[in-house]
């Protein structure tokens, strides 16, 4: 963990950014609860899960810990009852937004979300097409239980850093387009992009959160 933090600091220094503006979210798919507890003891409190059932199982073991649960996987519309999640990173279609809104209305609460964009145009990845993102955000913004906080993307699976960088630059440009539209209640504070293999490029291109 210390090694990763040092790499974040060095990358931010190179990019002229404040390391405090970049947050690390631990993707804990298949990671047992006791190892997550070790990360919490090291003051890493942002935890991201990909699977609803796995998240529920771990929550039952860690619910008294000081941590923040995020859902980062593809979410099916029949599995939206996530009462302990504070943010969903993978909202990529209006149907999902409407189902979430219906459930949240029943619970009388609101939820932070990120809109997932498929910046690589890969068929294997989920996410709204870049050119359809503004329209989706405009429609989602009408659902008052959803707090749109930013955008998320997964970089192209490639060894070509240039192609990876293009994905991240595209997300940043879409973010600016959303800001320019000034949709009521929509914030663009979070730019979630980058994983263990490409987070340095993501930070250079403006990521505020990575996994």
VEXFI-683204 format. One record per residue (C-alpha): chain; residue in three letters; y, x, z. Coordinates in nm, 2 decimals, padded with zeros to 4 digits. Example, Ala and Ser with C-alpha at 12.3 -4.5 7.8 and 13.67 -1.06 7.14 Angstrom:
<unit: A | code: ALA | north: -00.45 | east: 01.23 | up: 00.78>
<unit: A | code: SER | north: -00.11 | east: 01.37 | up: 00.71>
# end
This chain:
<unit: A | code: UNK | north: 00.00 | east: 00.00 | up: 00.00>
<unit: A | code: UNK | north: 00.23 | east: 00.29 | up: 00.08>
<unit: A | code: UNK | north: 00.16 | east: 00.45 | up: -00.25>
<unit: A | code: UNK | north: 00.25 | east: 00.13 | up: -00.44>
<unit: A | code: UNK | north: 00.57 | east: 00.09 | up: -00.24>
<unit: A | code: UNK | north: 00.67 | east: 00.45 | up: -00.33>
<unit: A | code: UNK | north: 00.61 | east: 00.38 | up: -00.70>
<unit: A | code: UNK | north: 00.83 | east: 00.07 | up: -00.67>
<unit: A | code: UNK | north: 01.10 | east: 00.27 | up: -00.51>
<unit: A | code: UNK | north: 01.08 | east: 00.55 | up: -00.78>
<unit: A | code: UNK | north: 01.08 | east: 00.30 | up: -01.06>
<unit: A | code: UNK | north: 01.38 | east: 00.11 | up: -00.92>
<unit: A | code: UNK | north: 01.57 | east: 00.44 | up: -00.88>
<unit: A | code: UNK | north: 01.50 | east: 00.52 | up: -01.24>
<unit: A | code: UNK | north: 01.61 | east: 00.18 | up: -01.36>
<unit: A | code: UNK | north: 01.92 | east: 00.17 | up: -01.14>
<unit: A | code: UNK | north: 01.79 | east: -00.12 | up: -00.93>
<unit: A | code: UNK | north: 01.77 | east: -00.20 | up: -00.56>
<unit: A | code: UNK | north: 01.41 | east: -00.19 | up: -00.44>
<unit: A | code: UNK | north: 01.49 | east: -00.48 | up: -00.21>
<unit: A | code: UNK | north: 01.53 | east: -00.69 | up: -00.52>
<unit: A | code: UNK | north: 01.17 | east: -00.65 | up: -00.62>
<unit: A | code: UNK | north: 00.89 | east: -00.82 | up: -00.42>
<unit: A | code: UNK | north: 00.52 | east: -00.75 | up: -00.43>
<unit: A | code: UNK | north: 00.28 | east: -01.04 | up: -00.43>
<unit: A | code: UNK | north: -00.08 | east: -00.96 | up: -00.34>
<unit: A | code: UNK | north: -00.33 | east: -01.13 | up: -00.57>
<unit: A | code: UNK | north: -00.62 | east: -01.18 | up: -00.34>
<unit: A | code: UNK | north: -00.89 | east: -01.34 | up: -00.57>
<unit: A | code: UNK | north: -01.23 | east: -01.25 | up: -00.42>
<unit: A | code: UNK | north: -01.07 | east: -01.06 | up: -00.14>
<unit: A | code: UNK | north: -01.21 | east: -01.17 | up: 00.20>
<unit: A | code: UNK | north: -00.99 | east: -01.30 | up: 00.48>
<unit: A | code: UNK | north: -01.04 | east: -00.99 | up: 00.70>
<unit: A | code: UNK | north: -00.89 | east: -00.76 | up: 00.43>
<unit: A | code: UNK | north: -00.60 | east: -01.00 | up: 00.37>
<unit: A | code: UNK | north: -00.54 | east: -00.97 | up: 00.75>
<unit: A | code: UNK | north: -00.52 | east: -00.60 | up: 00.71>
<unit: A | code: UNK | north: -00.25 | east: -00.64 | up: 00.45>
<unit: A | code: UNK | north: -00.06 | east: -00.88 | up: 00.68>
<unit: A | code: UNK | north: -00.07 | east: -00.62 | up: 00.95>
<unit: A | code: UNK | north: 00.10 | east: -00.38 | up: 00.70>
<unit: A | code: UNK | north: 00.38 | east: -00.64 | up: 00.66>
<unit: A | code: UNK | north: 00.27 | east: -00.77 | up: 00.32>
<unit: A | code: UNK | north: 00.32 | east: -01.15 | up: 00.36>
<unit: A | code: UNK | north: 00.32 | east: -01.28 | up: 00.01>
<unit: A | code: UNK | north: -00.03 | east: -01.38 | up: -00.09>
<unit: A | code: UNK | north: -00.14 | east: -01.53 | up: -00.43>
<unit: A | code: UNK | north: -00.46 | east: -01.71 | up: -00.50>
<unit: A | code: UNK | north: -00.61 | east: -01.81 | up: -00.84>
<unit: A | code: UNK | north: -00.87 | east: -02.07 | up: -00.73>
<unit: A | code: UNK | north: -00.80 | east: -02.39 | up: -00.53>
<unit: A | code: UNK | north: -01.13 | east: -02.38 | up: -00.35>
<unit: A | code: UNK | north: -01.11 | east: -02.02 | up: -00.25>
<unit: A | code: UNK | north: -00.75 | east: -02.07 | up: -00.13>
<unit: A | code: UNK | north: -00.86 | east: -02.36 | up: 00.09>
<unit: A | code: UNK | north: -01.14 | east: -02.16 | up: 00.24>
<unit: A | code: UNK | north: -00.91 | east: -01.87 | up: 00.33>
<unit: A | code: UNK | north: -00.64 | east: -02.09 | up: 00.46>
<unit: A | code: UNK | north: -00.87 | east: -02.23 | up: 00.71>
<unit: A | code: UNK | north: -00.93 | east: -01.88 | up: 00.84>
<unit: A | code: UNK | north: -00.57 | east: -01.75 | up: 00.82>
<unit: A | code: UNK | north: -00.35 | east: -02.06 | up: 00.88>
<unit: A | code: UNK | north: -00.20 | east: -01.92 | up: 01.20>
<unit: A | code: UNK | north: -00.09 | east: -01.60 | up: 01.04>
<unit: A | code: UNK | north: 00.27 | east: -01.53 | up: 00.93>
<unit: A | code: UNK | north: 00.23 | east: -01.54 | up: 00.56>
<unit: A | code: UNK | north: 00.33 | east: -01.73 | up: 00.25>
<unit: A | code: UNK | north: 00.07 | east: -01.88 | up: 00.02>
<unit: A | code: UNK | north: 00.14 | east: -01.89 | up: -00.36>
<unit: A | code: UNK | north: -00.08 | east: -02.04 | up: -00.62>
<unit: A | code: UNK | north: -00.09 | east: -01.81 | up: -00.93>
<unit: A | code: UNK | north: -00.39 | east: -01.94 | up: -01.13>
<unit: A | code: UNK | north: -00.42 | east: -02.21 | up: -01.40>
<unit: A | code: UNK | north: -00.39 | east: -02.54 | up: -01.22>
<unit: A | code: UNK | north: -00.59 | east: -02.85 | up: -01.33>
<unit: A | code: UNK | north: -00.43 | east: -03.18 | up: -01.28>
<unit: A | code: UNK | north: -00.71 | east: -03.31 | up: -01.06>
<unit: A | code: UNK | north: -00.66 | east: -03.03 | up: -00.80>
<unit: A | code: UNK | north: -00.29 | east: -03.06 | up: -00.71>
<unit: A | code: UNK | north: -00.33 | east: -03.14 | up: -00.34>
<unit: A | code: UNK | north: -00.21 | east: -02.80 | up: -00.21>
<unit: A | code: UNK | north: -00.02 | east: -02.89 | up: 00.10>
<unit: A | code: UNK | north: 00.01 | east: -02.54 | up: 00.24>
<unit: A | code: UNK | north: 00.13 | east: -02.37 | up: -00.08>
<unit: A | code: UNK | north: 00.50 | east: -02.29 | up: -00.10>
<unit: A | code: UNK | north: 00.51 | east: -02.20 | up: -00.47>
<unit: A | code: UNK | north: 00.31 | east: -02.26 | up: -00.78>
<unit: A | code: UNK | north: 00.35 | east: -01.99 | up: -01.05>
<unit: A | code: UNK | north: 00.17 | east: -02.16 | up: -01.34>
<unit: A | code: UNK | north: 00.34 | east: -02.48 | up: -01.43>
<unit: A | code: UNK | north: 00.32 | east: -02.48 | up: -01.81>
<unit: A | code: UNK | north: 00.31 | east: -02.84 | up: -01.92>
<unit: A | code: UNK | north: 00.48 | east: -03.17 | up: -01.85>
<unit: A | code: UNK | north: 00.16 | east: -03.35 | up: -01.76>
<unit: A | code: UNK | north: 00.10 | east: -03.11 | up: -01.47>
<unit: A | code: UNK | north: 00.46 | east: -03.15 | up: -01.36>
<unit: A | code: UNK | north: 00.43 | east: -03.52 | up: -01.35>
<unit: A | code: UNK | north: 00.10 | east: -03.52 | up: -01.15>
<unit: A | code: UNK | north: 00.25 | east: -03.28 | up: -00.90>
<unit: A | code: UNK | north: 00.56 | east: -03.49 | up: -00.87>
<unit: A | code: UNK | north: 00.35 | east: -03.80 | up: -00.81>
<unit: A | code: UNK | north: 00.16 | east: -03.63 | up: -00.53>
<unit: A | code: UNK | north: 00.46 | east: -03.47 | up: -00.37>
<unit: A | code: UNK | north: 00.64 | east: -03.80 | up: -00.37>
<unit: A | code: UNK | north: 00.35 | east: -03.95 | up: -00.17>
<unit: A | code: UNK | north: 00.38 | east: -03.66 | up: 00.07>
<unit: A | code: UNK | north: 00.76 | east: -03.69 | up: 00.08>
<unit: A | code: UNK | north: 00.82 | east: -03.32 | up: 00.02>
<unit: A | code: UNK | north: 00.94 | east: -03.07 | up: -00.25>
<unit: A | code: UNK | north: 00.77 | east: -02.76 | up: -00.39>
<unit: A | code: UNK | north: 00.90 | east: -02.45 | up: -00.55>
<unit: A | code: UNK | north: 00.75 | east: -02.38 | up: -00.90>
<unit: A | code: UNK | north: 00.78 | east: -02.12 | up: -01.17>
<unit: A | code: UNK | north: 00.73 | east: -02.21 | up: -01.54>
<unit: A | code: UNK | north: 00.46 | east: -02.00 | up: -01.70>
<unit: A | code: UNK | north: 00.55 | east: -01.87 | up: -02.05>
<unit: A | code: UNK | north: 00.30 | east: -01.73 | up: -02.30>
<unit: A | code: UNK | north: 00.52 | east: -01.45 | up: -02.42>
<unit: A | code: UNK | north: 00.23 | east: -01.26 | up: -02.59>
<unit: A | code: UNK | north: 00.12 | east: -01.57 | up: -02.79>
<unit: A | code: UNK | north: -00.24 | east: -01.49 | up: -02.71>
<unit: A | code: UNK | north: -00.48 | east: -01.78 | up: -02.73>
<unit: A | code: UNK | north: -00.67 | east: -01.65 | up: -02.42>
<unit: A | code: UNK | north: -00.36 | east: -01.70 | up: -02.21>
<unit: A | code: UNK | north: -00.21 | east: -02.02 | up: -02.06>
<unit: A | code: UNK | north: 00.17 | east: -02.09 | up: -02.07>
<unit: A | code: UNK | north: 00.42 | east: -02.28 | up: -02.27>
<unit: A | code: UNK | north: 00.52 | east: -02.13 | up: -02.60>
<unit: A | code: UNK | north: 00.85 | east: -01.93 | up: -02.57>
<unit: A | code: UNK | north: 01.03 | east: -02.16 | up: -02.82>
<unit: A | code: UNK | north: 00.93 | east: -02.47 | up: -02.62>
<unit: A | code: UNK | north: 01.03 | east: -02.34 | up: -02.28>
<unit: A | code: UNK | north: 01.38 | east: -02.49 | up: -02.27>
<unit: A | code: UNK | north: 01.26 | east: -02.83 | up: -02.36>
<unit: A | code: UNK | north: 00.99 | east: -02.82 | up: -02.09>
<unit: A | code: UNK | north: 01.23 | east: -02.71 | up: -01.83>
<unit: A | code: UNK | north: 01.48 | east: -02.98 | up: -01.92>
<unit: A | code: UNK | north: 01.20 | east: -03.24 | up: -01.88>
<unit: A | code: UNK | north: 01.07 | east: -03.09 | up: -01.55>
<unit: A | code: UNK | north: 01.42 | east: -03.08 | up: -01.41>
<unit: A | code: UNK | north: 01.42 | east: -03.46 | up: -01.40>
<unit: A | code: UNK | north: 01.13 | east: -03.45 | up: -01.15>
<unit: A | code: UNK | north: 01.33 | east: -03.41 | up: -00.82>
<unit: A | code: UNK | north: 01.03 | east: -03.30 | up: -00.61>
<unit: A | code: UNK | north: 01.00 | east: -02.98 | up: -00.82>
<unit: A | code: UNK | north: 01.23 | east: -02.69 | up: -00.74>
<unit: A | code: UNK | north: 01.23 | east: -02.47 | up: -01.05>
<unit: A | code: UNK | north: 01.30 | east: -02.12 | up: -00.92>
<unit: A | code: UNK | north: 01.23 | east: -01.91 | up: -01.23>
<unit: A | code: UNK | north: 00.98 | east: -01.80 | up: -01.49>
<unit: A | code: UNK | north: 00.64 | east: -01.62 | up: -01.50>
<unit: A | code: UNK | north: 00.45 | east: -01.44 | up: -01.77>
<unit: A | code: UNK | north: 00.15 | east: -01.21 | up: -01.80>
<unit: A | code: UNK | north: 00.20 | east: -00.92 | up: -02.03>
<unit: A | code: UNK | north: -00.01 | east: -00.86 | up: -02.34>
<unit: A | code: UNK | north: -00.35 | east: -00.71 | up: -02.28>
<unit: A | code: UNK | north: -00.29 | east: -00.38 | up: -02.47>
<unit: A | code: UNK | north: -00.25 | east: -00.01 | up: -02.42>
<unit: A | code: UNK | north: 00.07 | east: -00.02 | up: -02.62>
<unit: A | code: UNK | north: 00.36 | east: -00.01 | up: -02.37>
<unit: A | code: UNK | north: 00.60 | east: -00.11 | up: -02.64>
<unit: A | code: UNK | north: 00.42 | east: -00.45 | up: -02.69>
<unit: A | code: UNK | north: 00.40 | east: -00.50 | up: -02.32>
<unit: A | code: UNK | north: 00.77 | east: -00.43 | up: -02.29>
<unit: A | code: UNK | north: 00.85 | east: -00.68 | up: -02.56>
<unit: A | code: UNK | north: 00.68 | east: -00.96 | up: -02.37>
<unit: A | code: UNK | north: 00.89 | east: -00.88 | up: -02.06>
<unit: A | code: UNK | north: 01.21 | east: -00.86 | up: -02.26>
<unit: A | code: UNK | north: 01.13 | east: -01.19 | up: -02.42>
<unit: A | code: UNK | north: 01.09 | east: -01.36 | up: -02.08>
<unit: A | code: UNK | north: 01.42 | east: -01.21 | up: -01.96>
<unit: A | code: UNK | north: 01.60 | east: -01.34 | up: -02.27>
<unit: A | code: UNK | north: 01.45 | east: -01.69 | up: -02.21>
<unit: A | code: UNK | north: 01.57 | east: -01.68 | up: -01.85>
<unit: A | code: UNK | north: 01.93 | east: -01.61 | up: -01.98>
<unit: A | code: UNK | north: 01.90 | east: -01.90 | up: -02.22>
<unit: A | code: UNK | north: 01.80 | east: -02.13 | up: -01.93>
<unit: A | code: UNK | north: 02.09 | east: -02.01 | up: -01.73>
<unit: A | code: UNK | north: 02.32 | east: -02.08 | up: -02.02>
<unit: A | code: UNK | north: 02.20 | east: -02.44 | up: -02.04>
<unit: A | code: UNK | north: 02.30 | east: -02.49 | up: -01.68>
<unit: A | code: UNK | north: 02.03 | east: -02.76 | up: -01.61>
<unit: A | code: UNK | north: 02.11 | east: -02.95 | up: -01.29>
<unit: A | code: UNK | north: 01.91 | east: -02.81 | up: -00.99>
<unit: A | code: UNK | north: 01.74 | east: -02.54 | up: -01.19>
<unit: A | code: UNK | north: 01.75 | east: -02.18 | up: -01.06>
<unit: A | code: UNK | north: 01.64 | east: -01.87 | up: -01.23>
<unit: A | code: UNK | north: 01.62 | east: -01.63 | up: -00.93>
<unit: A | code: UNK | north: 01.26 | east: -01.53 | up: -00.99>
<unit: A | code: UNK | north: 01.13 | east: -01.34 | up: -01.29>
<unit: A | code: UNK | north: 00.76 | east: -01.29 | up: -01.21>
<unit: A | code: UNK | north: 00.60 | east: -01.04 | up: -01.45>
<unit: A | code: UNK | north: 00.39 | east: -00.73 | up: -01.42>
<unit: A | code: UNK | north: 00.06 | east: -00.65 | up: -01.27>
<unit: A | code: UNK | north: -00.10 | east: -00.33 | up: -01.14>
<unit: A | code: UNK | north: -00.13 | east: -00.17 | up: -01.48>
<unit: A | code: UNK | north: 00.22 | east: -00.25 | up: -01.61>
<unit: A | code: UNK | north: 00.45 | east: -00.33 | up: -01.32>
<unit: A | code: UNK | north: 00.67 | east: -00.03 | up: -01.37>
<unit: A | code: UNK | north: 00.76 | east: -00.15 | up: -01.72>
<unit: A | code: UNK | north: 00.82 | east: -00.50 | up: -01.57>
<unit: A | code: UNK | north: 01.05 | east: -00.36 | up: -01.31>
<unit: A | code: UNK | north: 01.25 | east: -00.17 | up: -01.57>
<unit: A | code: UNK | north: 01.29 | east: -00.49 | up: -01.76>
<unit: A | code: UNK | north: 01.41 | east: -00.70 | up: -01.47>
<unit: A | code: UNK | north: 01.11 | east: -00.83 | up: -01.27>
<unit: A | code: UNK | north: 01.19 | east: -00.96 | up: -00.93>
<unit: A | code: UNK | north: 00.83 | east: -01.03 | up: -00.84>
<unit: A | code: UNK | north: 00.50 | east: -00.89 | up: -00.96>
<unit: A | code: UNK | north: 00.13 | east: -00.91 | up: -00.86>
# end
